[in-house]
Amino acid sequence: MMRCSSLILGALCLMLAAIPAARSATQGDADLVTRGQYLARLADCEACHTAPGGVPFAGGRPFTVAPMGTIYSSNITPDTQYGIGQWTDAQFVRSVRRGISPHWKHLFPAMPYQDYARMSPDDVRAIRAYLATVQPVARKAPVNTGVFQFNIIRPGMFGWDLFNGPSSSYPDDPKQSAAWNRGRWLVEGPGHCAECHSPRTLTMGVSHRHAYAGAVAAGWLAYNLTSDPKSGIGSWTDEALATYLTTGHADGHGTAAGPMAEAISYSLRFMTKEDTAAMVTYLRTIPAQPVEPPKKPSGAFSPAALKRGETLFAGACAGCHLETGIGRQVVSATIVGGHTLRDPDGLNLLQVLIEGSKLTTATGNADMPRFGGGYSDRDLADIAAYTMMTLGGTQPAFDTDAVKAARKRG
């Protein structure tokens, strides 16, 4: 009996001793998942790996690569058949940081692995830990169109990497502050800001010579992020820039639309205050890159056309933006002061009129409806010209043909 009691007591002691360890392991797993969720948001994974109206991370979002065809994002849910449920951690890390799939096929740089390489393997494993907790979706991504063309160039991607990355992680610059180093990592690593905001070279890689000078991406103009005071962010205050990155709007600078609104909705608004401040710190130091001189006015809009634009604006736009462009109800309806109305080409103004825009913030949604289906090319051109001249003080360099081109891009 004594022996039996001793065994029971010993077993009980072992169980009690194991409880703290089990709790520590569970807490460690939870911390890893939380860290992975934050990193996945920094990397904007959900935005690219979610089809319009689809289940998060289930893939299927189309990316047009002119003139070859369309690439669809992959399913990165933990589904074991169509997702990444059977991938090893090593395979996932290699895919994210080097652009090589488990079957040793090279990914296309629509997946910005050359930027994600700046994340450590531990960072990427944390993202994998988080993705293992999302809803698995047994759905295969659509087959890429233009498969023949893509298959021809896929082997050449290894050579492309020699010129364009992937970049390796790099040590902190001891001459700079901790905030600056963190900001550089955020901007050049998971944030992959250069992918949209920099022009491309002949090999379609990011032009480091003109980094962050602005470029057209997905039909929208990604604005100059350098410290140039006219075309860049040199005239912005730190507070305005931080507010814009967090909410998608800054007084005197307008409201984010298109892909930038998406980046804020899925990614940037979730950054900690410290990381937002660090990003601002780094962006401030990017050397100024002035853009080309503005184009000459097109002269395509007569007084009658501008009057017609005013009438259309009053009926379709003033309800939210007011005649002054200051907006009502929500600050995001304020359109004065932004790049959109100061760009003579009107690229983003036409795009937002045609496609609309969706912006999600901590206080709710701030959506711009699309008008492309209910208005003619002439209507939209007249509205854009009137808005740009009256509220932006800019002479338009576009004409009705620019609306036709914008519709095709959309």
C-alpha positions as CSV (number, residue, x, y, z in Angstrom):
1,M,0.0,0.0,0.0
2,M,2.8,2.3,0.9
3,R,4.5,1.5,-2.4
4,C,1.3,2.2,-4.3
5,S,0.8,5.5,-2.5
6,S,4.4,6.5,-3.2
7,L,3.9,5.8,-6.9
8,I,0.7,7.8,-7.0
9,L,2.4,10.7,-5.2
10,G,5.3,10.5,-7.5
11,A,3.1,10.5,-10.6
12,L,1.1,13.4,-9.2
13,C,4.3,15.4,-8.7
14,L,5.5,14.7,-12.2
15,M,2.1,15.9,-13.6
16,L,2.2,19.1,-11.5
17,A,5.8,19.7,-12.6
18,A,4.8,19.3,-16.2
19,I,2.0,21.9,-16.1
20,P,4.2,25.0,-16.1
21,A,6.2,23.6,-19.0
22,A,3.0,22.9,-21.0
23,R,1.7,26.4,-20.3
24,S,5.0,27.9,-21.4
25,A,4.9,25.9,-24.7
26,T,1.4,26.9,-25.4
27,Q,2.2,30.5,-24.6
28,G,5.2,30.3,-26.8
29,D,3.1,29.0,-29.7
30,A,0.5,31.8,-29.2
31,D,3.3,34.4,-29.2
32,L,4.7,33.0,-32.4
33,V,1.3,33.1,-34.1
34,T,0.7,36.7,-33.0
35,R,4.1,37.7,-34.3
36,G,3.5,35.9,-37.5
37,Q,0.1,37.6,-38.0
38,Y,1.8,41.0,-37.5
39,L,4.6,40.1,-40.0
40,A,2.0,38.8,-42.5
41,R,0.2,42.1,-42.3
42,L,3.4,44.0,-42.8
43,A,4.1,41.9,-45.9
44,D,0.5,42.5,-47.1
45,C,-0.1,38.8,-47.7
46,E,-3.8,38.8,-47.5
47,A,-4.3,41.5,-50.2
48,C,-2.5,39.6,-52.9
49,H,-3.6,36.1,-51.9
50,T,-7.3,36.8,-51.7
51,A,-9.6,36.9,-54.8
52,P,-12.1,39.8,-55.1
53,G,-14.9,38.7,-52.8
54,G,-13.1,35.6,-51.9
55,V,-11.9,33.8,-48.7
56,P,-8.8,35.3,-47.2
57,F,-5.5,33.7,-48.3
58,A,-7.3,31.2,-50.6
59,G,-5.6,32.8,-53.7
60,G,-7.1,33.4,-57.1
61,R,-6.4,37.1,-57.4
62,P,-5.5,38.0,-61.0
63,F,-2.4,39.9,-61.9
64,T,-2.1,41.0,-65.5
65,V,1.4,40.8,-67.0
66,A,1.2,42.6,-70.3
67,P,1.5,41.4,-73.0
68,M,1.9,37.8,-71.9
69,G,-1.2,37.0,-69.9
70,T,-2.5,36.8,-66.3
71,I,-1.0,35.2,-63.2
72,Y,-3.2,34.1,-60.4
73,S,-2.1,34.2,-56.8
74,S,-1.8,30.9,-55.0
75,N,-3.7,29.4,-52.1
76,I,-1.7,29.8,-48.9
77,T,-4.3,28.4,-46.5
78,P,-3.3,25.2,-44.6
79,D,-5.4,23.1,-46.9
80,T,-3.4,19.9,-47.6
81,Q,-4.4,19.5,-51.2
82,Y,-4.5,23.0,-52.7
83,G,-2.8,25.1,-50.1
84,I,0.5,24.9,-48.1
85,G,-0.7,22.4,-45.5
86,Q,1.9,19.8,-46.6
87,W,4.8,22.1,-47.1
88,T,7.7,21.9,-44.7
89,D,8.9,25.0,-43.0
90,A,12.1,24.9,-45.1
91,Q,10.1,24.8,-48.3
92,F,7.9,27.8,-47.2
93,V,11.0,29.8,-46.2
94,R,12.7,29.0,-49.6
95,S,9.5,30.0,-51.4
96,V,9.1,33.3,-49.6
97,R,12.8,34.4,-49.4
98,R,14.1,32.9,-52.7
99,G,11.1,32.5,-54.9
100,I,11.5,28.8,-55.4
101,S,8.5,26.5,-54.9
102,P,8.6,23.1,-53.2
103,H,8.7,21.5,-56.7
104,W,11.7,23.7,-57.5
105,K,9.8,25.8,-59.9
106,H,10.8,29.5,-59.9
107,L,8.1,31.9,-58.9
108,F,7.5,35.0,-60.9
109,P,8.4,38.3,-59.2
110,A,4.7,39.3,-58.9
111,M,5.6,37.6,-55.6
112,P,8.1,40.1,-54.2
113,Y,10.5,37.5,-52.8
114,Q,13.5,39.7,-53.6
115,D,12.1,42.1,-50.9
116,Y,11.0,39.4,-48.5
117,A,14.5,38.0,-48.5
118,R,15.3,40.8,-46.1
119,M,13.1,39.1,-43.6
120,S,14.9,36.4,-41.5
121,P,14.1,32.7,-41.8
122,D,12.6,33.0,-38.3
123,D,10.4,35.9,-39.5
124,V,9.1,33.7,-42.3
125,R,8.6,30.7,-40.0
126,A,6.5,32.9,-37.8
127,I,4.3,33.8,-40.8
128,R,3.9,30.1,-41.5
129,A,2.8,29.5,-37.9
130,Y,0.1,32.1,-38.3
131,L,-1.1,30.8,-41.7
132,A,-1.5,27.4,-40.1
133,T,-4.2,28.9,-38.0
134,V,-6.4,30.4,-40.8
135,Q,-9.3,28.7,-42.4
136,P,-8.2,26.0,-44.8
137,V,-9.9,26.3,-48.2
138,A,-10.0,23.4,-50.6
139,R,-9.9,25.5,-53.7
140,K,-7.4,25.4,-56.5
141,A,-6.2,28.7,-57.9
142,P,-7.2,29.3,-61.6
143,V,-4.7,28.3,-64.3
144,N,-2.5,31.2,-65.5
145,T,-3.3,32.5,-69.0
146,G,-0.5,32.8,-71.4
147,V,1.0,29.6,-69.9
148,F,3.2,29.0,-72.9
149,Q,4.9,32.4,-72.7
150,F,5.3,32.1,-68.9
151,N,6.8,28.6,-69.2
152,I,9.3,29.9,-71.7
153,I,10.7,32.6,-69.4
154,R,10.4,30.6,-66.1
155,P,13.9,29.0,-66.4
156,G,15.3,32.4,-67.2
157,M,14.2,33.7,-63.8
158,F,17.3,32.3,-62.2
159,G,19.3,34.6,-64.4
160,W,16.9,37.4,-63.6
161,D,17.8,37.0,-60.0
162,L,21.4,37.7,-60.7
163,F,20.5,41.3,-61.7
164,N,17.5,41.9,-59.5
165,G,17.8,39.9,-56.3
166,P,16.7,38.4,-54.2
167,S,18.4,40.8,-51.8
168,S,19.9,39.3,-48.6
169,S,19.2,40.6,-45.2
170,Y,21.7,43.2,-44.2
171,P,23.1,44.4,-40.9
172,D,22.0,47.7,-39.3
173,D,23.9,50.8,-40.3
174,P,25.7,51.9,-37.1
175,K,25.8,55.5,-38.3
176,Q,22.0,55.6,-38.2
177,S,19.4,55.5,-35.4
178,A,17.6,52.3,-34.4
179,A,14.4,53.9,-35.7
180,W,16.0,54.6,-39.1
181,N,17.3,51.0,-39.4
182,R,13.9,49.6,-38.5
183,G,12.3,51.9,-41.0
184,R,14.6,50.8,-43.8
185,W,13.8,47.2,-43.0
186,L,10.0,47.9,-43.1
187,V,10.2,49.8,-46.3
188,E,12.7,47.7,-48.2
189,G,11.7,44.3,-46.7
190,P,8.1,43.2,-45.9
191,G,6.6,46.6,-47.0
192,H,8.1,46.1,-50.5
193,C,7.3,49.8,-51.2
194,A,9.8,50.0,-54.2
195,E,7.8,47.4,-56.1
196,C,5.1,50.0,-56.9
197,H,6.8,53.3,-56.2
198,S,9.9,52.8,-58.4
199,P,10.3,52.7,-62.2
200,R,11.5,49.5,-63.9
201,T,14.7,48.7,-65.7
202,L,14.9,46.9,-69.1
203,T,14.9,43.6,-67.3
204,M,11.7,44.7,-65.5
205,G,13.5,44.8,-62.1
206,V,13.3,47.8,-59.8
207,S,15.4,50.7,-60.9
208,H,17.7,51.4,-57.9
209,R,19.0,54.5,-59.6
210,H,15.5,56.0,-59.5
211,A,14.2,54.3,-56.4
212,Y,11.0,55.6,-55.0
213,A,10.7,58.3,-57.7
214,G,7.2,57.1,-58.6
215,A,5.9,54.7,-61.3
216,V,2.7,53.4,-62.9
217,A,1.6,50.1,-61.3
218,A,-1.6,48.2,-62.0
219,G,-2.9,51.2,-64.0
220,W,-2.4,53.6,-61.1
221,L,0.3,56.2,-60.5
222,A,2.3,55.2,-57.3
223,Y,3.6,58.6,-56.3
224,N,7.1,59.8,-55.6
225,L,8.1,58.9,-52.1
226,T,11.4,60.8,-52.1
227,S,12.2,63.9,-50.2
228,D,11.6,66.1,-53.2
229,P,9.4,69.0,-51.9
230,K,7.2,69.4,-55.0
231,S,6.6,65.9,-56.4
232,G,7.6,63.9,-53.4
233,I,6.9,64.0,-49.6
234,G,9.4,66.7,-48.8
235,S,6.7,69.2,-47.8
236,W,4.8,66.8,-45.6
237,T,5.1,67.0,-41.9
238,D,6.0,63.9,-39.9
239,E,2.5,64.0,-38.4
240,A,0.8,64.2,-41.8
241,L,2.8,61.3,-43.2
242,A,2.1,59.1,-40.2
243,T,-1.6,60.0,-40.3
244,Y,-1.7,59.1,-44.0
245,L,0.0,55.8,-43.5
246,T,-2.4,54.9,-40.6
247,T,-5.7,56.3,-41.9
248,G,-5.3,56.8,-45.6
249,H,-5.9,60.5,-45.4
250,A,-4.0,63.6,-44.4
251,D,-5.4,67.1,-44.5
252,G,-3.9,69.1,-47.4
253,H,-2.6,65.9,-49.1
254,G,-5.8,64.0,-50.0
255,T,-7.0,60.5,-49.6
256,A,-5.4,57.2,-50.7
257,A,-7.1,55.3,-53.5
258,G,-6.5,52.2,-55.6
259,P,-3.6,50.0,-54.6
260,M,-2.4,52.5,-51.9
261,A,-5.8,52.4,-50.2
262,E,-5.6,48.6,-50.3
263,A,-2.1,48.6,-48.8
264,I,-3.4,50.8,-45.9
265,S,-6.5,48.7,-45.4
266,Y,-4.7,45.3,-45.3
267,S,-1.3,46.3,-44.0
268,L,-0.1,49.8,-43.0
269,R,-2.9,50.7,-40.6
270,F,-2.0,47.7,-38.4
271,M,1.6,48.9,-37.8
272,T,2.5,49.9,-34.2
273,K,3.0,53.6,-33.6
274,E,6.7,52.9,-33.2
275,D,6.9,51.2,-36.6
276,T,4.9,53.9,-38.3
277,A,7.3,56.5,-36.8
278,A,10.3,54.4,-38.0
279,M,8.9,54.2,-41.5
280,V,8.5,58.0,-41.6
281,T,12.1,58.4,-40.3
282,Y,13.5,56.3,-43.1
283,L,11.3,57.8,-45.8
284,R,12.5,61.2,-44.9
285,T,16.1,60.3,-45.8
286,I,15.5,59.0,-49.3
287,P,17.3,61.4,-51.7
288,A,15.1,63.7,-53.7
289,Q,14.2,62.6,-57.2
290,P,12.3,65.3,-59.1
291,V,9.8,64.0,-61.7
292,E,9.6,65.2,-65.3
293,P,8.3,68.7,-65.9
294,P,4.5,68.8,-66.2
295,K,3.1,68.3,-69.7
296,K,1.5,71.1,-71.7
297,P,-2.2,71.4,-71.3
298,S,-4.1,69.5,-73.9
299,G,-6.5,72.3,-74.7
300,A,-9.2,69.6,-75.1
301,F,-11.8,71.3,-72.8
302,S,-13.7,74.3,-74.0
303,P,-15.6,76.6,-71.6
304,A,-18.8,74.7,-72.6
305,A,-17.1,71.4,-71.7
306,L,-16.0,72.7,-68.3
307,K,-19.5,74.0,-67.7
308,R,-20.8,70.6,-68.5
309,G,-18.3,69.1,-66.1
310,E,-19.5,71.4,-63.4
311,T,-23.1,70.3,-63.9
312,L,-22.1,66.6,-63.8
313,F,-19.9,67.2,-60.7
314,A,-22.8,68.9,-58.9
315,G,-25.1,65.9,-59.6
316,A,-22.6,63.0,-59.1
317,C,-19.9,64.3,-56.8
318,A,-20.9,67.2,-54.6
319,G,-23.2,65.1,-52.4
320,C,-20.0,63.7,-50.7
321,H,-17.3,66.1,-51.7
322,L,-19.3,69.4,-51.7
323,E,-18.7,72.1,-54.2
324,T,-15.5,73.1,-52.4
325,G,-14.0,69.6,-52.3
326,I,-13.7,69.8,-48.5
327,G,-16.0,66.9,-48.1
328,R,-18.7,66.1,-45.6
329,Q,-19.3,63.4,-42.9
330,V,-15.9,61.8,-43.3
331,V,-12.5,63.4,-43.8
332,S,-11.6,61.0,-46.6
333,A,-14.1,62.8,-48.8
334,T,-11.8,65.9,-48.8
335,I,-10.1,65.9,-52.1
336,V,-8.3,69.3,-52.2
337,G,-4.6,69.4,-51.8
338,G,-3.9,65.9,-53.0
339,H,-1.5,64.7,-55.8
340,T,-4.5,63.4,-57.6
341,L,-5.7,66.8,-58.6
342,R,-2.2,68.2,-59.2
343,D,-1.2,65.5,-61.8
344,P,-1.9,67.0,-65.3
345,D,-2.1,63.5,-66.8
346,G,-5.1,62.8,-64.4
347,L,-4.1,59.1,-64.3
348,N,-5.4,58.4,-60.8
349,L,-8.3,60.8,-61.0
350,L,-9.6,59.0,-64.1
351,Q,-8.9,55.6,-62.5
352,V,-10.9,56.4,-59.3
353,L,-13.8,57.8,-61.3
354,I,-13.9,54.6,-63.4
355,E,-13.1,52.0,-60.8
356,G,-14.0,53.6,-57.5
357,S,-11.9,52.8,-54.4
358,K,-12.2,51.0,-51.1
359,L,-10.5,52.1,-48.0
360,T,-10.9,50.4,-44.6
361,T,-9.8,52.2,-41.5
362,A,-10.1,51.7,-37.8
363,T,-13.3,53.8,-37.8
364,G,-15.0,52.0,-40.7
365,N,-15.0,52.0,-44.5
366,A,-14.5,55.0,-46.7
367,D,-15.5,53.9,-50.1
368,M,-15.7,55.8,-53.4
369,P,-18.3,54.3,-55.8
370,R,-17.4,53.5,-59.3
371,F,-18.9,55.7,-62.1
372,G,-17.4,53.9,-65.1
373,G,-20.5,52.0,-66.0
374,G,-23.0,54.9,-65.8
375,Y,-21.0,57.7,-67.5
376,S,-19.5,58.1,-71.0
377,D,-15.9,58.8,-71.8
378,R,-16.9,62.4,-72.5
379,D,-18.7,62.7,-69.2
380,L,-15.8,61.4,-67.1
381,A,-13.3,63.6,-69.0
382,D,-15.3,66.7,-68.4
383,I,-15.8,65.9,-64.7
384,A,-12.1,65.2,-64.3
385,A,-11.1,68.4,-66.1
386,Y,-13.5,70.6,-64.2
387,T,-12.4,69.1,-60.8
388,M,-8.7,69.4,-61.6
389,M,-8.9,73.0,-62.8
390,T,-11.4,74.2,-60.1
391,L,-10.2,72.4,-57.0
392,G,-6.6,71.5,-58.0
393,G,-5.6,74.6,-59.9
394,T,-4.1,72.4,-62.6
395,Q,-4.5,72.5,-66.3
396,P,-5.3,69.0,-67.6
397,A,-3.0,67.4,-70.2
398,F,-5.4,64.6,-71.0
399,D,-8.4,64.2,-73.3
400,T,-11.2,61.8,-73.9
401,D,-8.9,59.2,-75.3
402,A,-7.2,59.0,-71.9
403,V,-10.5,57.8,-70.4
404,K,-10.6,55.0,-73.0
405,A,-7.1,54.0,-72.1
406,A,-7.9,54.1,-68.4
407,R,-10.9,51.8,-69.0
408,K,-8.7,49.3,-70.7
409,R,-6.2,49.4,-67.9
410,G,-9.0,48.7,-65.4
